Amino acid sequence: MRRKVLQLATVLALVVATALTLAACGDDDNKSSSAKGPDVNAKGEGKLNIVDWEGYTDPSFVKPFEKETGCKINDTFAGTSDEMFTKFRSGGGGQYDLASFSGDASLRAIKSGSVAALDTSKLTNYKDVAPQLQSPDFNTQDGKHYGLSFVWGANVLIYNADKIKENLDSWNALYDPKYKGKITVPDNPIQIADPALQFFGASNPYAIDQATLDKVKAKLKQQRPLVRKYWVLATDFEQLFKSGDATIGAGWPLMTVDLKKAGLNVKEVIPKEGVTGWSDSWMLSTKAKHPICAYKYMNYTSEPEVQKKIADVTGYSPPNLKTCEVVGAQRCKDLHIRDTKYYDTIKYWETPTAPTNYRQWTDAWAEVRG
């Protein structure tokens, strides 16, 4: 009897200990899943360091922000997601407060521990973001929001309509020998996804096997002698068009907007074979030295009135649905702000992991580039 009592006491002790352990784990999970942001109404730290894509810190909307908040923005542009990721983590990761990561780098940033979970209760326009962009896989993991969706769009075909008179509707134009020496395309391994989607039937162009990667590599090698220059920054692309060194290329709507402002007669096309694209998120460094200014900028740039200004500069689509009330019905339609079907047609950048991984892609791209 004494032995049975002792056994029962031991079992009860184990049950209680297990329950306490589970409860403690639950408390830790709850604490980790609910990020606490700074007081967004407090005075900012006076500075904000950002690594971003061109157009995301344009003076037309940055200067009013600086005047309103006292947060002076210091921006550094990146030409590729790899460059942004590297710059963001440079110097131990404390150099920049914010980055505008695309989907092919955002998960890398999360997994590396470089970005902090955001307190959505402090993101004043979060509730107005399109449903598909509130908790997308590329910035939300395990119920934690590591990014605020900022803008999104497609990678497009752009050409000088004064030099190319025909109405182009196919990506084949970038492989046409008649445009030899007048073509420009991004200098970016993620570019491999484009021919995978457009010519080799990849339903998910970021998850291709080795056979498809080999086919893409061969096609890009055929294109290589036709390319005038592989561009890194948007301004590189624009300068090539302005100088006449390029008349056709793969680019972003930002280039179309800038070149039209410069007086060039350029056309922008969504070719029939389909498009890749990007959906960018503001992401906060775990070592941010100016978190109040960072939250203030995330909130400011997600306001409908400012989203309109960003669209004016970049041509990209805003995630805040209320922007339609500012830009009007026709522009709302043109920017596809409420068009979920259009949104779903774009194959957004992701970091390839399997069957081929990103290292294999970078090796393939280096071989193509020579």
C-alpha angles and dihedrals in degrees: 000000000000089000092051091050091050091048091050091048090051092050092048090050091052092049092050092046091049092049091050091049092050091047090051091049089050091053091051091049091050091049093048095046095054109064117198115218129198126270100279090197092058123097113278125242092252097247141062125190115202136179107200150141119281112274096031094096100035115163091236090075102015096064094057089048092052091048092047098046108021089234108137111210121221109188134190120190125222125203098202138020089248090056092047092049092049094047093046091055096041121118092023093307098284099101097084131043100194139024131187097223122188122216094267090063107024095081090047088054092049095047092047091056091238097125131057128228111256128234101233090193086069093049100091097197099038094106090057095055115110110270094242089055100046097078108007118165092246094065105019123067129172090352093305120122110221096168144033113224107242113171137342139192151140133278103244142194112248127187141170105253092199090060099034110046100180121088104248121209105161138072086225086087089075089060097043114117091214088073093049112150093012099078127100127184134171119282093227134116090222084070086081088078092065100066089036088061099033103043110014103047099244107167088193105031091190093060105055129148126237093262091057091044089054091051091049091048091052092050093049090049088056089052094048098084090051096055118099093194140343106234126220106179126037088241089059090058092046094049091052090055094044092051092045092240089121130031101173136032152138110268149129132279088254089071092051091051094047095045093049089050087053090055100256119141100230130161127210121209138187097210122223095247092067136253143254119219147165140248112201130207134195106237126189123224117241085227097046111155094194106041096151092055089045093055090044090054093047089052094044096050092048094056112111094238092051092042086059090053090049090051089049090056101039109021087227125138119258120226095213105096092203089067086084089069089057101042097039133238099291096048090044087058094044091052092046090227095155097023105109092172091060091045090054094052092067120088101220121214116270132171107257112237107157151062081000120015135217094262089059089049093051090048090050092048092050089052091051092049092048 
